[in-house]
Structures are given as C-alpha cells and as structure tokens.
C-alpha cells in the first residue's frame, strides 16, 4: 500500500505532532498523518494551512510512504457527528497512540467525504519498515487559492 504526505519536513518521526494539536491527536504526541491519495493530501494541507496566493510555500515536498503490510491498521468506531467534535476525535487518536496496538489507524477525512487518512504511530515496532520516497517539490496551483 502507498500513502501520501505533503510536507516541508520529510521523515516519519512524527515530530510535528509534538508541537501542535491535530484532528486526531493532542500535542505533545508524536504522530504522522498521511492520505490515501495525493489529492487528498493536498486538500488536507489546504484545510490546515492559511495559504495566500501571494505566499504559496515553496518548501513543500510530495512524499510517498510505502507500507509493506496493509493489514496492520485499526479503524475506530466513531459516534455520529464526530466531524464536528474535534475533542472526540483527538481522544480516539490519543487512545490509539497510547495503546501502541497497530502501526496505522485508518480514519475518515473530515474535509472530503468518502475519503480516508492514515495516522502512523512512529513508536510502533513496525514503523522502521516504512519506506518514505521523496517525489520532489510540490506546489499549489494559484487557482485553488482564489
């Protein structure tokens, strides 16, 4: 299975999660977010970053993550209205990270219905088997930012 990230900081150590809260965790937990498709990775970045047409980041990279065993994931049961309640999703992610039970957690995207993201637990023993491939610079078409 191949997962996707767009980031200025290659690497799967989850350092960004130690500095800021995300949809599925609270800081200071190490976690890496990835998407099932590069387009979803882009939409997720646009939802989190405040990008202006005259200030498009030039340091972003398109990163692919190759996962040898797709069967090492967990998919949580979520309550109705989960997408409008970030503390609920953060509690789910925090519990999963603390359990260390699986390498990946498959979660629905809150910005694109019927699409899925994956959280990667860098503390899981299988994390060292992941292969990240830097596919080069990533840029946003300015038309997306109008």
C-alpha positions in Angstrom: 0.0 0.0 0.0 1.2 3.5 -0.7 0.3 6.5 1.4 0.9 10.2 0.7 2.1 13.3 2.5 2.8 16.9 1.6 5.3 18.4 3.9 8.3 20.7 4.2 9.8 18.2 6.6 10.4 14.7 5.2 10.6 11.9 7.8 8.2 9.7 9.7 9.2 10.5 13.3 6.0 12.5 13.9 7.8 15.5 15.3 5.2 17.9 14.1 2.6 16.2 16.3 4.7 17.1 19.3 4.3 20.8 18.6 0.6 21.2 17.6 -2.7 19.6 18.0 -4.3 17.8 15.0 -7.7 16.5 14.2 -6.8 13.1 15.7 -4.3 13.9 18.5 -3.2 16.5 21.0 0.4 17.6 21.4 2.9 16.6 22.5 2.3 13.2 20.9 4.5 12.0 18.0 2.3 11.1 15.1 2.5 11.3 11.3 -0.6 12.0 9.1 -0.9 10.5 5.6 -3.6 10.3 3.0 -4.8 7.5 0.7 -4.2 9.7 -2.4 -2.0 12.7 -3.2 -5.1 14.9 -4.0 -6.5 14.2 -0.5 -3.1 15.1 1.0 -3.4 18.4 -0.8 -6.9 19.1 0.4 -5.9 18.3 4.0 -3.0 20.7 3.8 -5.2 23.4 2.4 -7.7 22.9 5.2 -5.0 23.3 7.9 -2.7 25.9 6.5 -3.5 29.5 5.8 -2.1 29.9 2.3 -2.5 33.1 0.4 -2.0 33.3 -3.4 1.0 35.6 -3.0 2.6 33.5 -0.3 2.5 29.9 -1.6 5.1 27.8 0.3 8.0 26.8 -1.9 9.5 24.3 0.5 6.7 21.6 0.3 7.6 18.1 -1.0 5.3 15.3 -2.2 6.2 12.3 -0.2 5.1 8.7 -0.7 5.1 6.2 2.1 5.3 2.5 1.2 3.7 0.2 3.7 4.6 -3.4 3.3 1.8 -4.9 5.4 -1.6 -3.1 4.8 -3.1 -5.4 7.4 -1.5 -3.6 10.3 -4.2 -0.9 10.7 -7.0 -0.1 13.0 -10.3 1.6 12.1 -12.1 3.1 15.0 -15.9 3.2 15.6 -16.9 6.8 15.6 -20.0 8.4 17.1 -22.5 10.4 14.9 -21.3 13.9 14.4 -17.7 13.1 15.0 -16.5 15.5 12.3 -17.9 18.5 14.3 -16.3 17.4 17.5 -12.5 17.6 17.4 -12.1 16.8 21.1 -13.8 13.4 20.4 -11.5 12.6 17.5 -8.5 13.7 19.4 -9.4 11.4 22.3 -9.8 8.5 19.8 -6.4 9.2 18.3 -4.7 9.7 21.7 -6.0 6.4 23.0 -4.9 4.6 19.9 -1.4 6.1 20.1 -1.1 5.3 23.8 -2.1 1.7 23.1 0.6 1.1 20.6 -1.5 -1.7 19.2 -1.1 -1.1 15.4 1.2 0.9 13.1 -1.7 2.6 11.3 -5.1 3.9 12.1 -7.4 4.5 9.2 -9.7 7.4 9.8 -12.3 9.3 7.6 -11.3 12.6 6.2 -13.3 15.5 7.8 -12.8 17.7 4.7 -13.5 15.2 1.9 -16.4 12.7 2.4 -15.8 9.1 1.4 -12.0 9.5 1.6 -9.6 8.3 4.3 -6.4 9.4 6.0 -4.0 7.2 8.0 -2.2 8.1 11.2 1.2 6.5 11.6 2.4 5.7 15.1 6.2 6.2 14.9 6.7 4.4 18.2 5.3 1.2 16.8 7.9 -1.5 16.2 6.8 -1.8 12.5 7.4 1.9 11.8 11.1 1.1 11.0 9.8 -0.9 8.0 8.2 2.0 6.3 9.9 3.5 3.3 9.4 7.2 2.5 10.1 8.3 -1.0 10.6 12.0 -1.8 8.9 12.6 -5.2 10.1 16.2 -5.4 8.7 19.7 -5.0 5.0 20.2 -4.5 3.3 23.4 -5.5 -0.3 24.6 -5.3 -1.9 26.0 -8.4 -2.8 29.6 -7.5 -6.3 29.0 -8.9 -7.0 26.8 -5.8 -6.3 29.7 -3.6 -8.7 32.3 -5.1 
